[in-house]
Amino acid sequence: MRINRRHMIVGVATLGATALAWPRAQAQTFVTPDDMVLGSPNARLTLIEYASAACPHCAHFHETVFPQLKANYIDTGRVFFIFRETLTAPAAVALAGFQVARCNGADAGEYFSRIGEIFADQQQMFATGTMQGVLDTLDMVGSHHGLSSKQVMQCIEDRDGQARVQRFDQGSTQFNVTGTPTFILNGQKLEDPRTATYDGMSQILDQALAAHH
């Protein structure tokens, strides 16, 4: 299996601190039945992430940025977080990862725990260059969360998953999502490379929060 990984697309423009006027978020406007969400829908900011389970940039974000983002902004009620699944090459691997994360009707807490582990094990998942290596890693993740090998395979093969991701793809055209991870803050696509680090993302979020006082 040849691995072709899609690179995150970032714009050259940065967001000026004085020129930015963030619109007020209405979280319910953004949420779809397929979304996995964390935090309060009454938060002043709504942050959408389009991510792929097969994307190394997404894995890096969820290992180095997301834990602090969750603790300091989502869990404190300042940011409502929406996660949307996107397929990047190899698409079959990305879809399988999302299927295991959702397996057996996982709630948001369990979903993010599983997807975090899949991101952490991503290099191991790709190491053999074979689909069996991918399945072995996903089976291990499933076992850590009480899923049998049979359940993991049944979830990977669930046809509803493909339809769900296709719905996400259709919705992503609204924001011109061309790479992963892509972030949407209160309805505006962030084309700022600062999103790749916690310090940078926190600067963007603090700026937006200040604009809502």
C-alpha positions as CSV (number, residue, x, y, z in Angstrom):
1,M,0.0,0.0,0.0
2,R,1.6,3.2,-1.1
3,I,1.0,6.1,1.3
4,N,0.4,9.5,-0.2
5,R,-0.2,12.0,2.5
6,R,-2.0,15.2,1.9
7,H,-0.4,18.4,3.2
8,M,-2.1,21.0,5.2
9,I,-2.9,24.1,3.2
10,V,-2.2,27.4,4.9
11,G,-2.6,30.9,3.5
12,V,0.1,33.5,3.5
13,A,-2.1,36.2,5.1
14,T,-2.1,36.5,8.9
15,L,-4.9,37.9,10.9
16,G,-4.4,41.5,12.0
17,A,-5.2,42.1,15.6
18,T,-6.8,45.5,15.0
19,A,-8.6,44.8,11.8
20,L,-10.5,41.7,12.7
21,A,-14.1,41.8,13.6
22,W,-15.4,38.3,14.5
23,P,-19.1,37.6,14.0
24,R,-21.0,36.2,17.0
25,A,-21.2,32.4,16.8
26,Q,-24.5,30.6,16.8
27,A,-23.3,27.1,17.5
28,Q,-26.6,25.5,16.5
29,T,-26.3,27.0,13.1
30,F,-23.1,25.0,12.4
31,V,-23.9,21.6,14.0
32,T,-25.0,18.7,11.8
33,P,-26.2,15.3,13.0
34,D,-22.9,13.7,11.9
35,D,-20.7,16.0,14.0
36,M,-18.8,15.0,17.1
37,V,-18.8,18.0,19.5
38,L,-17.3,19.0,22.8
39,G,-18.0,21.9,25.0
40,S,-20.9,24.3,25.5
41,P,-23.0,25.3,22.5
42,N,-23.5,28.6,24.3
43,A,-19.8,29.4,24.1
44,R,-18.9,32.7,22.4
45,L,-16.7,30.9,19.9
46,T,-17.4,27.9,17.7
47,L,-14.3,26.2,16.3
48,I,-14.8,23.6,13.5
49,E,-11.9,21.3,12.6
50,Y,-11.9,19.3,9.4
51,A,-9.4,16.5,9.9
52,S,-8.3,13.1,8.6
53,A,-7.3,10.0,10.6
54,A,-4.6,9.5,8.0
55,C,-3.2,13.0,8.1
56,P,0.2,13.5,9.8
57,H,-0.5,17.2,10.4
58,C,-3.8,16.4,12.1
59,A,-2.0,13.8,14.3
60,H,0.6,16.4,15.3
61,F,-2.1,18.9,16.1
62,H,-4.0,16.5,18.3
63,E,-0.9,15.4,20.1
64,T,0.7,18.8,20.7
65,V,-2.2,21.4,20.6
66,F,-5.5,19.8,21.3
67,P,-5.0,18.7,24.9
68,Q,-4.3,22.3,26.0
69,L,-7.0,23.6,23.7
70,K,-9.5,21.3,25.3
71,A,-8.4,22.1,28.9
72,N,-8.2,25.9,28.5
73,Y,-10.9,26.8,26.0
74,I,-13.4,23.9,25.4
75,D,-13.7,22.6,29.0
76,T,-13.9,26.1,30.4
77,G,-16.9,27.0,28.2
78,R,-15.2,29.5,26.0
79,V,-15.1,27.4,22.8
80,F,-17.6,25.0,21.3
81,F,-15.6,22.4,19.3
82,I,-17.0,20.6,16.2
83,F,-15.0,17.8,14.6
84,R,-15.7,16.8,11.0
85,E,-14.2,13.7,9.4
86,T,-12.4,14.2,6.1
87,L,-10.8,11.5,3.9
88,T,-7.2,12.0,2.8
89,A,-5.0,9.5,1.1
90,P,-5.0,6.6,1.8
91,A,-8.8,7.1,2.1
92,A,-9.5,3.6,3.1
93,V,-7.3,4.0,6.1
94,A,-8.8,7.3,7.1
95,L,-12.3,5.9,6.9
96,A,-11.3,2.8,8.9
97,G,-9.9,5.0,11.7
98,F,-13.1,7.0,11.9
99,Q,-15.2,3.8,11.9
100,V,-13.3,2.4,14.9
101,A,-13.6,5.7,16.7
102,R,-17.4,5.7,16.3
103,C,-17.8,1.9,16.8
104,N,-20.7,0.7,18.9
105,G,-22.3,4.2,19.2
106,A,-19.4,5.8,21.0
107,D,-20.3,9.1,22.7
108,A,-18.2,12.2,22.1
109,G,-15.9,11.6,25.1
110,E,-15.2,8.0,24.0
111,Y,-14.8,9.1,20.4
112,F,-12.2,11.7,21.1
113,S,-10.3,9.3,23.4
114,R,-10.2,6.7,20.5
115,I,-9.3,9.2,17.8
116,G,-6.6,10.6,20.0
117,E,-5.1,7.2,20.4
118,I,-5.3,6.5,16.6
119,F,-3.5,9.8,16.0
120,A,-0.8,8.8,18.5
121,D,-0.4,5.4,16.8
122,Q,-0.5,6.8,13.3
123,Q,3.2,6.3,12.5
124,Q,3.0,2.7,13.8
125,M,-0.2,2.2,11.7
126,F,1.7,3.1,8.5
127,A,5.0,1.5,9.4
128,T,4.5,-1.8,7.6
129,G,3.0,-0.2,4.5
130,T,0.3,-2.8,4.4
131,M,-3.4,-2.8,5.1
132,Q,-2.8,-5.7,7.6
133,G,-0.5,-3.4,9.6
134,V,-3.3,-0.8,9.6
135,L,-5.9,-3.3,10.8
136,D,-3.6,-4.6,13.5
137,T,-3.1,-1.1,14.9
138,L,-6.9,-0.4,14.8
139,D,-7.6,-3.7,16.4
140,M,-5.2,-2.8,19.2
141,V,-6.9,0.6,19.7
142,G,-10.3,-1.2,19.8
143,S,-9.1,-3.7,22.4
144,H,-8.0,-0.8,24.6
145,H,-11.6,0.4,24.6
146,G,-13.4,-2.9,25.1
147,L,-14.0,-3.8,21.5
148,S,-13.4,-7.3,20.2
149,S,-11.7,-7.9,16.9
150,K,-15.0,-9.0,15.4
151,Q,-16.6,-5.7,16.5
152,V,-13.8,-3.7,15.1
153,M,-14.0,-5.4,11.7
154,Q,-17.8,-5.1,11.6
155,C,-17.5,-1.3,12.3
156,I,-14.8,-0.8,9.6
157,E,-17.1,-2.6,7.1
158,D,-20.2,-0.6,8.1
159,R,-21.5,1.0,4.8
160,D,-23.1,3.9,6.7
161,G,-19.6,5.3,7.3
162,Q,-18.9,6.0,3.6
163,A,-22.2,7.9,3.3
164,R,-21.4,9.9,6.4
165,V,-18.1,11.0,5.1
166,Q,-19.6,11.9,1.8
167,R,-22.0,14.2,3.6
168,F,-19.0,15.9,5.3
169,D,-17.3,16.3,1.9
170,Q,-20.4,18.0,0.5
171,G,-20.5,20.3,3.5
172,S,-16.8,21.2,3.3
173,T,-17.4,23.1,0.0
174,Q,-19.1,25.8,2.0
175,F,-15.7,26.7,3.5
176,N,-13.5,25.7,0.6
177,V,-11.7,23.0,2.6
178,T,-8.7,22.0,0.5
179,G,-6.4,20.3,3.1
180,T,-6.3,19.0,6.6
181,P,-6.5,20.2,9.2
182,T,-8.7,23.1,8.3
183,F,-10.2,25.3,11.0
184,I,-13.3,27.4,10.8
185,L,-13.8,30.0,13.6
186,N,-17.3,31.5,13.9
187,G,-18.0,30.7,10.3
188,Q,-14.7,32.1,9.0
189,K,-11.9,29.9,7.6
190,L,-8.6,30.4,9.3
191,E,-5.8,30.8,6.8
192,D,-3.2,31.5,9.5
193,P,-0.2,29.2,10.1
194,R,-0.4,30.1,13.8
195,T,-3.1,27.4,14.1
196,A,-0.4,24.8,14.0
197,T,0.8,25.6,17.5
198,Y,-0.9,26.0,20.8
199,D,0.6,29.4,21.4
200,G,-0.6,30.6,18.0
201,M,-4.1,29.1,18.3
202,S,-4.5,30.6,21.7
203,Q,-3.5,34.0,20.3
204,I,-6.2,33.7,17.6
205,L,-8.9,32.6,20.1
206,D,-8.0,35.2,22.7
207,Q,-8.2,37.9,20.0
208,A,-11.6,36.6,19.0
209,L,-12.8,36.4,22.6
210,A,-11.7,40.0,23.2
211,A,-13.7,41.2,20.2
212,H,-16.9,39.8,21.9
213,H,-16.6,41.8,25.1
